[in-house]
Amino acid sequence: MASLLQGRLPVNQDVLLMQKGTLMRKVRSKSWKKLRYFRLQEDGMTVRHARQAGGRSKASFSISDVETVRNSHESELLRSLAEEFPLEHGFTIVFHGRRSNLDLVANSVEEAQIWMQGLQLLVDFVTSMDQQEWLDQWLSDWFQRGDKNQDGRMSFEEVQRLLHLMNVEMEPEYAFQLFQAADMSQSDTLEGKEFVEFYKALTKRAEVQELFENFSADGQKLTLLEFVDFLREEQKEGDRASDLALELIDRYEPSDSGKLRHVLSMDGFLSYLYSKDGDIFNPSCRLIYQDMTQPLNHYYINSSHNTYLVGDQLCGQSSVEGYIRALKRGCRCVEVDIWDGPSGEPVVYHGHTLTSRILFKEVVATVAQYAFQTSDYPVILSLENHCSWEQQEIIAHHLTEILGEQLLSTTLDGQLPTQLPSPEELRKKILIKGKKLRTLEEDLEEQEEEEELKTELEREREAELELESQFESETQELSPRSKDKNEKKCKAILCPALSSLVVYTKTVSFYNFTHSREHYRFYELSSFTETKAKSLIKEAGNEFVQHNAWQLSRVYPSGLRTDSSNYNPQEFWNAGCQMVAMNVQTAGLEMDLYDGLFRQNGGCGYVLKPDFLRDTQSSFQPERPISPFKTQTLLIQVISGQQLPKVDNTKEQSIVDPLVRVEIFGVRPDITHQETNYVENNGFNPYWGQTLCFRVLVPELALLRFVVKDYNWKSRNDFLGQYTLPWTCIQQGEPVLHPWSNPLTLAASLMLSSWYLSRLPPYTPALQGWH
């Protein structure tokens, strides 16, 4: 089967040569370098590889899997093999999600350029595809998997095998009826459009058809007025329904005649339901919709712990790839552990472990390149400095020279601020977080009186030559604040050049909240281990909330988490902690919650805290929240699902028994979960039709997590996929949920029906239509 995108695919000389195939070296490590024959398939969307030309091939990747293509100079592995393979012969394929990069080495510069340019051309095309093109590509991918002998057509035996791959348990007689109905050519095989018709018959959803017919007078189309009624009654769009209906018809109706007549066909209706406009995540929250002009400490900040690690904390690999991935997923605070390295160059690694080492200057260059690709808002470079004076000067030099104008090295206007600047004021700036020799006030005084200070220093030197004891006396009178024992120790080991680069994020030790209020300034911040932070929340939760209303806090994982596991970030957000640092390389529930919170506000890495966490006089108790919070009730009707993935794709005969579990995370009284019954042997189009009800005390802090699992009575239910979003970003109506942590499973969906009630305590009638 030729690709359904045939005729729309970009084709040039590079793409044609890729379809002929190329022998290249696949590189996994310095010792694993194997020759493989790579070929772009005729569909223009799938790359397969074999041990040799003409050999038995297997799928390598789909173009839709690829995020970008990099030259070999950006690959640490290929750079390390530069003496063995010319760098110009290599390139790196970067995939979406957590899939490892693919490093390839061609036999010539020309071959490498053909693949780099050809792949990037196809990736750019995929990125710009519309809803219908995504569906066409998805169908082509399934056809490729089902067409076992790769002859471009599917027999009924191959269709039966495909049904199992697609998680479908179906009576052979019924499957054969659908097959025959689609076989318009009566060739006993399905090709191209015949397979599309078979798919449509297979995926027909009675519950969606019923919803469509409830508003359609003729059951064939929705007129403009009928679609407006649907948007008002089911999607709760209110006064904007009329204008929105026209927009959506123009966007999702596939036929030109339908667009001209302002009607929506069943295909257009389905396209709308499966689009971002029909998603459970409110489209307005996908944009930067929050006030970005408040002080930094008023925001949750997407933060990474030991960012350089892509594995565990003891023997894992250190790589600049960790910084690339963190920054591209929206992290705005990344960590750098710096130690003395050979040849005078500082290195980055997890000290006193067997983790590998990378050069500090390479980390800085990577941050400079990727800091603002995902978000324009400021990046905080959290330095853990373990270097000698000499190498600290090298650190300061690299930061200044490599970051250039990106580096914030003084206050924004040269004046002493009264509060932290806002993300908006700090756009495209990189801040250094670390120790500092003096206060910001002293730095500014020095800048204003530089000439006078030079003169004074000269006098001190003259006095030192005349009488050492007199010099000591004069110095005590000139700077009495600098004789604190801890500060003496700091000055003895901290290089002034590096110290001066710390402006708004000076790190200080934490003793207690009273000490911080009396001795620290708003631009100073403390770090807490997860254990210490939990203890403070339990013992003095309200004080912690008030502390975080005027000063930044950073929480980081316990040193006992050598496997790079994560804690639950929610309890620290409940106390207003801004930088809750995570091991972003480790997938799981904790990172699902993290990604869920930062999914909003355009994914910019900054989320405005609720107003009761921004008030220095707040009475909020994170462990025991009380009035005046509004309890809200959410009703979720889990209707049906489609094309759910398998637990194990290698077992063709296995069919999942799916159930949906809905979880609430937030303050302790709000944490709960409910789940549907499981549907036996149906991962293709399961129907649940169950309603779940949740009441939440503090919705501003609540996250809603949908988990789809495969029921297993012998052990724990197997995880299939999940989707997490903030309670405040739920879109009401008949939204569709795409509950997959794996972005490659694009077509999987759950239809949800949601209604919201807001209650004012006590005795206030329910308010309909809470958003």
VOGU-3710 file (C-alpha; in Angstrom, 3 decimals, decimal comma):
1> masllqgrlp> 0,000/0,000/0,000  1,411/3,345/-1,027  1,227/6,016/1,625  -2,112/7,783/1,911  0,022/10,932/1,916  1,319/10,115/-1,572  1,223/13,224/-3,720  1,494/15,453/-0,659  4,877/14,174/0,504  7,862/16,377/-0,338
11> vnqdvllmqk> 10,085/14,507/-2,804  13,529/15,620/-3,924  16,785/13,953/-4,951  17,753/13,300/-1,312  14,481/11,486/-0,569  14,762/9,388/-3,761  18,314/8,317/-2,865  17,200/7,442/0,681  14,560/5,159/-0,838  17,317/3,302/-2,723
21> gtlmrkvrsk> 19,077/2,622/0,580  22,497/3,272/2,136  24,983/1,133/4,050  25,909/3,019/7,242  27,486/2,284/10,579  25,164/2,283/13,591  27,075/3,447/16,680  25,918/2,670/20,228  29,223/3,027/22,096  32,968/3,180/21,501
31> swkklryfrl> 32,993/-0,619/21,211  29,608/-1,228/19,461  29,764/-0,063/15,829  27,835/-2,269/13,376  27,194/-1,918/9,634  23,495/-1,759/8,773  21,633/-1,119/5,522  19,091/1,693/6,031  16,315/2,395/3,537  13,399/4,811/3,438
41> qedgmtvrha> 10,276/2,887/2,408  8,085/3,784/-0,558  5,543/5,354/1,809  8,148/8,039/2,529  7,387/7,760/6,239  9,083/4,587/7,472  12,787/3,687/7,714  13,776/0,018/7,907  17,213/-1,541/8,332  18,864/-4,870/7,599
51> rqaggrskas> 22,302/-6,404/8,092  22,922/-6,066/4,355  21,225/-4,905/1,156  18,474/-7,329/0,225  18,539/-8,945/3,662  15,548/-9,425/5,948  14,681/-5,996/7,292  12,909/-4,731/10,360  11,390/-1,372/11,205  13,904/1,123/12,538
61> fsisdvetvr> 11,737/4,220/13,042  8,894/6,276/11,624  9,500/9,851/10,494  6,801/10,887/12,976  9,077/9,545/15,757  11,845/12,013/14,856  12,175/15,383/16,555  15,221/16,663/14,665  18,513/15,718/12,988  21,827/17,012/14,357
71> nshesellrs> 25,293/17,059/12,871  27,955/14,911/14,508  29,694/17,855/16,189  26,804/17,890/18,706  27,215/14,187/19,556  29,570/13,391/22,438  29,835/9,806/21,237  30,714/10,656/17,634  33,183/13,324/18,783  34,919/10,705/20,919
81> laeefplehg> 35,363/8,573/17,757  36,679/11,416/15,586  40,034/9,685/15,078  38,272/6,582/13,772  35,489/8,205/11,698  35,585/11,712/10,172  33,051/13,879/11,989  31,632/15,109/8,670  30,489/11,538/7,904  28,291/11,271/10,978
91> ftivfhgrrs> 24,924/12,584/12,161  22,457/12,026/14,996  18,727/11,326/14,836  16,903/12,707/17,898  13,550/11,153/18,786  10,540/12,463/20,666  10,103/11,412/24,290  12,641/9,312/26,149  13,884/7,179/23,255  17,686/7,225/22,943
101> nldlvansve> 19,330/9,112/20,092  20,521/7,177/17,041  24,107/7,922/15,942  24,962/6,949/12,344  28,163/7,194/10,296  27,944/7,225/6,487  30,739/6,348/4,073  31,099/9,880/2,768  30,182/13,482/3,468  27,766/13,364/0,513
111> eaqiwmqglq> 25,855/10,349/1,884  25,629/11,929/5,333  24,242/15,149/3,831  21,669/13,227/1,776  20,234/11,621/4,907  20,464/14,721/7,089  18,761/16,963/4,532  16,231/14,343/3,454  15,213/13,426/6,975  14,871/17,052/8,047
121> llvdfvtsmd> 12,708/17,776/4,995  10,350/14,936/5,942  10,364/15,890/9,641  9,399/19,457/8,761  6,547/18,106/6,640  5,290/15,888/9,483  5,432/18,819/11,908  3,146/20,837/9,632  0,614/18,013/8,988  -3,050/18,665/9,731
131> qqewldqwls> -5,482/16,332/11,510  -6,447/14,395/8,373  -2,827/13,933/7,336  -1,983/12,561/10,798  -4,815/10,056/10,466  -3,639/9,062/6,982  -0,114/8,549/8,269  -1,363/6,554/11,246  -3,325/4,238/8,921  -0,286/3,808/6,684
141> dwfqrgdknq> 1,803/2,805/9,699  -0,769/0,163/10,669  -0,889/-1,143/7,110  2,892/-1,485/7,077  2,728/-3,530/10,282  -0,068/-5,751/9,012  1,330/-6,328/5,515  3,625/-9,151/6,592  4,982/-10,027/3,152  5,271/-6,346/2,158
151> dgrmsfeevq> 3,455/-6,802/-1,175  1,345/-3,670/-0,745  -1,952/-5,503/-0,161  -3,530/-7,381/2,715  -5,100/-10,807/2,620  -7,780/-11,799/5,138  -5,152/-13,821/7,062  -3,002/-10,699/7,346  -6,066/-8,704/8,423  -6,760/-11,225/11,216
161> rllhlmnvem> -3,169/-10,846/12,387  -3,506/-7,046/12,221  -6,650/-7,146/14,362  -4,686/-8,827/17,146  -1,909/-6,254/16,756  -4,583/-3,555/17,081  -5,980/-5,077/20,293  -9,207/-6,294/18,621  -11,012/-9,468/19,711  -13,601/-10,122/16,991
171> epeyafqlfq> -15,591/-13,088/15,691  -13,910/-14,262/12,445  -17,277/-14,300/10,646  -17,962/-10,636/11,452  -14,402/-9,643/10,568  -14,790/-11,414/7,204  -18,055/-9,526/6,542  -16,274/-6,198/7,077  -13,390/-7,412/4,899  -15,687/-8,390/2,016
181> aadmsqsdtl> -17,665/-5,137/2,251  -14,431/-3,139/1,924  -13,021/-5,314/-0,925  -14,635/-3,316/-3,714  -12,256/-4,791/-6,319  -13,208/-8,340/-5,259  -9,531/-9,313/-5,325  -9,673/-11,022/-1,907  -7,190/-8,390/-0,698  -7,384/-4,839/0,591
191> egkefvefyk> -5,426/-1,999/-0,960  -5,259/1,743/-0,315  -8,753/3,208/0,009  -10,240/-0,261/0,604  -8,213/-0,533/3,787  -9,415/2,944/4,812  -13,057/1,836/4,379  -12,343/-1,311/6,398  -10,843/0,846/9,144  -13,864/3,185/9,168
201> altkraevqe> -16,241/0,243/9,539  -14,048/-1,168/12,276  -13,883/2,083/14,231  -17,500/3,149/13,949  -18,529/4,250/17,455  -22,195/3,967/18,297  -21,898/6,400/21,209  -20,399/9,110/18,953  -22,977/8,441/16,256  -25,720/8,792/18,855
211> lfenfsadgq> -24,285/12,086/20,077  -24,086/13,355/16,477  -27,662/12,296/15,671  -29,008/13,950/18,850  -28,262/17,306/17,201  -28,504/16,430/13,482  -31,958/16,564/11,908  -31,036/14,272/9,007  -28,322/12,200/10,726  -25,874/13,109/7,917
221> kltllefvdf> -24,573/16,522/8,862  -24,723/19,276/11,458  -25,955/22,605/10,109  -24,393/25,756/11,527  -27,294/26,247/13,952  -27,230/22,568/15,004  -23,494/22,739/15,661  -23,989/25,966/17,664  -26,583/24,114/19,783  -24,079/21,305/20,382
231> lreeqkegdr> -21,357/23,738/21,446  -23,718/25,530/23,819  -25,442/22,525/25,370  -22,661/19,924/25,468  -19,449/21,958/25,395  -20,774/24,834/27,548  -19,299/27,438/25,196  -21,997/30,037/25,942  -22,060/33,306/23,994  -18,958/32,497/21,938
241> asdlalelid> -20,573/29,377/20,413  -21,735/31,095/17,186  -18,350/32,528/16,223  -16,559/29,381/17,394  -18,803/27,123/15,270  -17,747/28,916/12,077  -14,066/28,653/13,046  -14,300/24,941/13,819  -16,202/24,056/10,635  -13,590/25,872/8,578
251> ryepsdsgkl> -10,837/24,070/10,494  -12,148/20,487/10,599  -14,693/19,920/7,828  -12,782/17,921/5,153  -14,999/18,826/2,150  -14,816/22,207/0,448  -18,549/22,127/-0,274  -19,262/21,553/3,439  -17,139/24,547/4,352  -18,959/26,715/1,808
261> rhvlsmdgfl> -22,368/25,629/3,142  -21,214/25,957/6,784  -22,089/22,358/7,677  -20,120/19,692/9,537  -20,099/16,079/8,344  -19,588/13,072/10,603  -15,922/12,932/9,514  -15,517/16,617/10,387  -17,244/16,072/13,722  -14,834/13,237/14,557
271> sylyskdgdi> -11,858/15,360/13,485  -13,034/18,098/15,852  -13,537/15,685/18,782  -10,040/14,243/18,351  -8,365/17,634/17,938  -6,826/19,944/20,532  -10,029/22,011/20,376  -11,965/18,966/21,568  -9,370/17,929/24,129  -10,074/17,796/27,871
281> fnpscrliyq> -7,261/20,327/28,340  -8,738/23,814/27,990  -7,177/25,385/24,842  -6,842/28,770/26,585  -4,411/27,168/29,075  -2,132/26,096/26,225  -1,203/29,756/25,778  0,724/31,957/28,205  -2,398/33,185/29,987  -1,060/34,089/33,442
291> dmtqplnhyy> 0,329/37,392/34,732  4,101/37,188/34,128  4,944/40,529/35,776  5,025/39,376/39,398  8,247/38,676/41,369  10,032/35,372/40,632  9,144/33,985/44,060  5,437/34,087/43,139  5,865/31,283/40,585  6,424/27,561/40,534
301> insshntylv> 9,592/27,091/38,475  10,235/23,952/36,414  13,497/22,648/37,939  15,900/19,784/37,319  18,184/17,975/39,791  21,670/16,786/38,717  20,698/17,703/35,177  23,896/16,307/33,658  22,941/12,708/34,564  20,994/10,590/32,083
311> gdqlcgqssv> 21,087/7,514/34,335  21,615/6,661/37,998  23,541/8,661/40,615  26,430/6,224/41,147  27,642/4,886/37,805  25,414/6,730/35,321  26,519/8,676/32,282  27,016/12,437/32,476  26,059/14,115/29,215  25,154/17,493/27,770
321> egyiralkrg> 22,140/15,607/26,378  20,672/15,866/29,892  20,679/19,669/29,585  19,278/19,600/26,052  16,358/17,379/27,059  15,649/19,286/30,267  15,647/22,690/28,586  13,577/21,510/25,624  10,920/20,088/27,961  10,637/23,483/29,673
331> crcvevdiwd> 13,026/23,295/32,647  14,006/26,786/33,778  16,413/25,803/36,555  19,194/23,327/35,773  21,935/22,107/38,086  25,686/21,946/37,473  28,058/20,142/39,877  31,544/21,496/39,105  34,880/19,983/40,159  38,537/20,587/39,359
341> gpsgepvvyh> 39,443/18,894/36,092  42,686/18,060/34,295  44,584/20,631/32,249  42,962/23,452/34,196  39,479/22,835/32,768  36,624/22,345/35,306  34,499/19,217/34,824  30,885/18,335/35,645  29,927/15,054/37,327  28,401/13,648/40,518
351> ghtltsrilf> 31,323/13,990/42,923  32,820/10,971/44,707  31,007/8,526/42,401  31,794/6,582/39,231  29,623/8,766/37,000  31,390/9,937/33,834  32,696/13,496/33,423  32,026/16,246/30,915  33,702/19,622/30,458  32,027/22,575/32,140
361> kevvatvaqy> 32,546/24,774/29,077  30,589/22,255/26,964  27,703/22,438/29,437  27,689/26,250/29,258  27,790/26,185/25,447  24,842/23,766/25,426  22,832/25,963/27,799  23,587/29,011/25,645  22,286/27,172/22,565  19,125/25,596/24,028
371> afqtsdypvi> 18,115/27,915/26,907  15,396/29,759/25,024  14,281/27,346/22,307  11,181/26,300/24,271  10,584/29,381/26,429  11,812/32,984/26,496  11,562/33,178/30,268  14,717/33,197/32,435  16,920/30,177/33,048  18,561/29,748/36,450
381> lslenhcswe> 21,934/28,009/36,397  22,291/26,392/39,830  26,020/26,008/40,495  27,356/23,493/43,020  30,915/24,775/43,137  33,627/22,423/44,454  36,557/23,979/42,589  39,833/25,600/43,573  40,297/29,356/43,292  42,133/28,980/39,969
391> qqeiiahhlt> 39,449/26,891/38,298  36,698/29,126/39,696  38,254/31,921/37,677  38,016/29,666/34,613  34,337/29,053/35,453  33,684/32,806/35,630  35,535/33,306/32,336  33,500/30,638/30,509  30,210/31,983/31,860  31,055/35,516/30,792
401> eilgeqllst> 32,548/34,695/27,399  30,172/31,933/26,245  26,889/33,350/27,545  27,680/36,934/26,612  24,580/39,156/26,619  22,449/36,264/27,889  24,194/36,394/31,276  22,688/38,652/33,929  25,665/39,999/35,889  24,146/43,057/37,561
411> tldgqlptql> 20,723/44,334/38,586  18,452/45,272/35,694  18,686/49,030/36,165  21,815/49,247/38,278  19,696/50,247/41,284  19,002/48,382/44,516  15,683/46,547/44,055  13,018/46,092/46,715  11,753/42,749/45,355  12,800/40,104/42,860
421> pspeelrkki> 12,252/41,004/39,196  9,537/39,249/37,190  9,901/36,564/34,514  8,775/39,187/31,999  11,573/41,567/33,006  14,115/38,743/32,817  13,192/37,421/29,367  16,123/35,780/27,535  18,379/36,127/30,602  20,420/33,443/32,377
431> likgkklrtl> 20,838/33,893/36,151  23,600/32,324/38,215  22,511/30,736/41,488  25,329/30,209/43,983  27,316/31,556/46,894  28,279/35,202/47,061  30,993/36,982/49,015  28,985/40,049/49,857  25,489/41,451/49,821  23,933/42,964/46,717
441> eedleeqeee> 23,930/46,309/48,510  27,699/46,143/48,949  28,161/45,213/45,281  26,173/48,240/44,160  27,997/50,518/46,564  31,266/49,310/45,113  30,123/50,034/41,572  29,124/53,582/42,526  32,319/54,322/44,413  34,841/52,366/42,326
451> eelktelere> 37,356/55,188/42,042  37,142/56,052/45,708  37,632/52,382/46,608  40,744/52,147/44,444  42,222/55,105/46,261  41,351/53,603/49,623  42,970/50,295/48,695  46,170/52,110/47,733  46,206/53,834/51,129  45,711/50,487/52,841
461> reaelelesq> 48,679/49,016/50,975  50,860/51,949/52,043  49,674/51,588/55,626  50,471/47,861/55,528  54,059/48,597/54,627  54,385/51,105/57,454  52,730/49,223/60,244  50,942/45,821/60,040  49,133/46,235/63,339  47,820/49,630/62,324
471> fesetqelsp> 46,547/48,089/59,031  44,532/45,470/60,928  42,928/48,145/63,095  42,008/50,335/60,135  40,515/47,347/58,216  38,240/46,471/61,169  36,925/50,045/61,191  36,391/50,127/57,429  34,436/46,832/57,071  33,123/45,532/60,415
481> rskdknekkc> 30,408/43,434/58,743  32,943/41,246/56,943  34,464/39,616/60,009  31,854/36,914/60,588  33,653/33,566/60,872  31,517/31,846/58,239  32,019/34,766/55,855  35,798/34,639/56,419  35,774/30,988/55,449  33,660/31,707/52,371
491> kailcpalss> 35,976/34,545/51,287  38,968/32,287/51,643  37,642/29,806/49,052  35,279/31,761/46,793  36,670/33,602/43,805  35,452/37,248/43,544  35,042/36,977/39,759  32,556/34,117/40,190  30,882/35,706/43,213  30,115/38,886/41,273
501> lvvytktvsf> 28,033/36,950/38,722  25,482/35,997/41,393  22,827/38,719/41,522  19,232/37,798/42,416  19,813/34,186/43,495  22,359/34,088/46,311  22,341/30,818/48,248  22,415/30,900/52,051  22,189/28,275/54,780  18,828/27,724/56,447
511> ynfthsrehy> 18,594/27,648/60,244  14,960/28,468/60,995  12,238/30,765/59,681  12,803/33,403/62,372  16,501/33,593/61,496  15,661/33,980/57,796  13,206/36,815/58,482  15,676/38,675/60,686  18,933/38,149/58,798  18,256/37,356/55,153
521> rfyelssfte> 17,198/39,438/52,160  14,603/38,730/49,455  17,273/37,821/46,861  18,773/35,125/49,091  17,465/31,578/48,926  17,903/28,263/50,714  17,880/24,661/49,540  16,202/21,835/51,425  16,496/18,078/51,131  13,124/16,419/50,655
531> tkakslikea> 13,374/15,058/54,216  14,010/18,498/55,733  11,241/20,098/53,663  8,716/17,424/54,684  9,633/17,948/58,323  9,162/21,721/58,062  5,778/21,317/56,346  4,627/18,996/59,107  5,960/21,081/61,994  5,553/24,643/60,682
541> gnefvqhnaw> 3,554/24,486/57,466  2,103/27,975/57,656  5,507/29,526/58,390  6,903/27,739/55,331  4,064/29,153/53,204  4,792/32,684/54,463  8,542/32,176/53,936  7,935/31,147/50,315  5,798/34,232/49,763  8,877/36,501/50,002
551> qlsrvypsgl> 11,882/34,271/49,332  12,724/31,489/46,893  13,134/27,894/48,097  14,635/24,908/46,334  13,832/21,297/47,289  15,964/18,430/45,983  15,865/14,594/46,196  17,510/12,692/49,038  21,034/11,414/48,470  19,669/7,934/49,141
561> rtdssnynpq> 17,884/8,012/45,776  20,903/6,549/43,988  18,608/5,061/41,313  17,547/8,593/40,306  14,005/7,975/41,540  11,746/10,900/42,429  9,588/12,106/45,301  6,002/13,325/44,975  6,359/17,072/44,195  2,776/17,904/45,179
571> efwnagcqmv> 3,324/18,262/48,935  6,095/20,826/48,352  3,955/22,807/45,897  1,234/22,835/48,560  3,634/24,808/50,788  4,520/27,227/47,972  8,049/25,900/47,302  9,033/27,286/43,910  11,957/25,151/42,689  11,018/21,531/43,376
581> amnvqtagle> 13,895/19,821/41,565  13,329/16,456/39,893  15,377/13,711/38,248  13,717/14,428/34,915  15,420/11,441/33,268  13,258/9,044/35,310  9,698/8,432/34,116  6,881/7,554/36,526  3,964/8,924/38,539  6,052/11,736/40,014
591> mdlydglfrq> 7,158/13,074/36,625  3,598/12,646/35,319  2,438/15,075/38,017  5,321/17,414/37,262  4,596/17,474/33,536  0,897/17,871/34,338  1,391/21,055/36,357  3,758/22,649/33,841  1,619/21,646/30,851  -0,291/24,912/31,380
601> nggcgyvlkp> 0,705/28,523/30,700  2,176/27,722/27,311  4,620/25,220/28,821  6,877/28,209/29,535  8,297/26,714/32,767  6,674/29,258/35,103  3,253/28,776/36,739  1,774/31,503/38,953  1,083/30,246/42,477  -2,436/30,671/43,936
611> dflrdtqssf> -2,948/34,017/45,678  -3,018/32,436/49,164  0,564/31,186/48,552  1,773/34,654/47,518  0,660/36,461/50,680  3,273/36,945/53,425  0,425/37,091/55,947  -1,290/33,975/54,607  -3,071/31,741/57,124  -2,994/28,724/54,788
621> qperpispfk> -2,021/25,435/56,434  -0,898/22,951/53,724  -1,486/19,953/56,001  -4,850/21,132/57,396  -6,511/23,572/54,963  -9,700/25,186/56,229  -12,222/27,788/54,972  -12,645/30,112/53,109  -11,882/27,670/50,261  -14,696/26,762/47,865
631> tqtlliqvis> -15,381/23,064/47,673  -15,913/22,045/44,057  -17,501/18,904/42,663  -16,508/17,236/39,416  -18,612/14,611/37,650  -16,767/12,588/35,024  -18,572/10,194/32,734  -16,004/7,840/31,225  -17,719/6,786/28,005  -15,405/4,831/25,710
641> gqqlpkvdnt> -11,923/4,343/24,349  -10,260/3,489/21,066  -6,974/1,967/19,870  -5,404/1,365/23,259  -1,815/0,058/23,166  -0,766/-3,415/24,219  1,251/-4,090/27,349  3,592/-6,270/25,286  3,661/-5,619/21,538  5,684/-8,781/20,949
651> keqsivdplv> 2,706/-10,988/21,852  0,359/-10,821/18,867  -2,401/-12,893/20,486  -2,615/-10,895/23,718  -5,626/-8,563/24,075  -5,931/-6,091/26,942  -8,768/-5,882/29,494  -8,767/-2,093/30,021  -10,050/-0,066/32,951  -9,779/3,648/33,701
661> rveifgvrpd> -8,521/4,920/37,040  -9,018/8,617/37,861  -6,784/10,060/40,582  -6,796/13,408/42,405  -3,588/14,857/43,858  -3,515/18,009/45,972  -3,738/18,829/49,672  -3,993/15,751/51,879  -7,830/15,760/52,286  -8,254/15,917/48,495
671> ithqetnyve> -6,081/12,902/47,607  -8,355/10,140/46,312  -9,047/7,844/43,344  -11,845/5,911/41,664  -11,865/3,472/38,769  -14,225/1,939/36,253  -14,906/-1,745/35,750  -12,629/-3,481/33,266  -13,772/-4,428/29,752  -12,762/-7,941/28,828
681> nngfnpywgq> -10,658/-8,573/25,706  -11,182/-5,228/24,014  -8,401/-2,710/23,641  -9,693/-1,427/20,327  -13,026/0,197/21,187  -13,926/-0,529/24,854  -17,114/1,002/26,262  -17,412/1,818/29,995  -20,248/4,343/30,314  -19,589/4,964/34,024
691> tlcfrvlvpe> -19,842/8,189/36,041  -17,302/9,108/38,726  -17,794/11,900/41,276  -15,106/13,907/43,094  -15,305/16,708/45,680  -12,217/18,870/46,148  -11,522/21,343/48,946  -8,618/23,288/47,337  -9,052/23,027/43,537  -6,300/25,634/42,925
701> lallrfvvkd> -3,729/22,999/44,000  -5,399/19,890/42,570  -4,122/17,763/39,690  -6,315/15,266/37,853  -4,622/12,103/36,557  -6,253/9,596/34,209  -4,596/6,188/34,074  -5,560/3,375/31,721  -4,581/-0,076/32,951  -4,827/-3,660/31,762
711> ynwksrndfl> -6,713/-5,664/34,400  -4,676/-8,584/35,721  -6,210/-10,677/38,498  -2,914/-12,483/39,140  -0,853/-9,375/39,933  -0,962/-5,589/39,847  -2,802/-4,138/36,863  -0,421/-3,281/34,017  0,084/0,352/33,044  -1,039/1,308/29,514
721> gqytlpwtci> -0,991/5,110/29,529  -1,767/8,244/31,493  -2,639/11,909/31,176  -2,332/14,519/33,932  -3,595/18,092/33,975  -4,379/20,829/36,523  -7,940/20,847/37,842  -8,211/24,503/36,817  -7,432/23,623/33,165  -10,209/21,075/32,627
731> qqgepvlhpw> -12,496/21,819/29,682  -16,092/20,906/30,308  -18,470/19,260/27,871  -17,735/16,141/25,744  -13,938/16,367/25,588  -11,616/13,678/24,286  -8,657/12,582/26,369  -5,377/11,422/24,856  -3,997/9,550/27,876  -0,554/8,560/26,733
741> snpltlaasl> 2,789/9,241/28,281  4,209/7,735/25,071  3,720/10,388/22,342  4,099/7,785/19,584  0,625/6,385/20,317  -1,139/9,300/18,698  -4,567/7,927/17,869  -5,486/6,451/21,238  -8,302/8,334/22,947  -10,913/8,294/25,667
751> mlsswylsrl> -14,183/10,155/25,367  -15,129/11,872/28,585  -18,199/13,793/29,560  -17,632/16,281/32,391  -19,835/18,629/34,367  -18,740/20,988/37,116  -20,483/22,282/40,210  -19,059/24,987/42,453  -20,325/25,237/46,051  -19,997/28,247/48,339
761> ppytpalqgw> -20,051/27,161/52,025  -22,507/26,940/53,602  -26,070/26,677/52,170  -25,290/28,346/48,858  -27,061/26,798/45,853  -24,922/25,066/43,237  -23,526/27,334/40,548  -23,686/25,783/37,086  -20,988/26,110/34,459  -17,902/26,574/36,594
771> h> -14,856/26,770/34,374
//
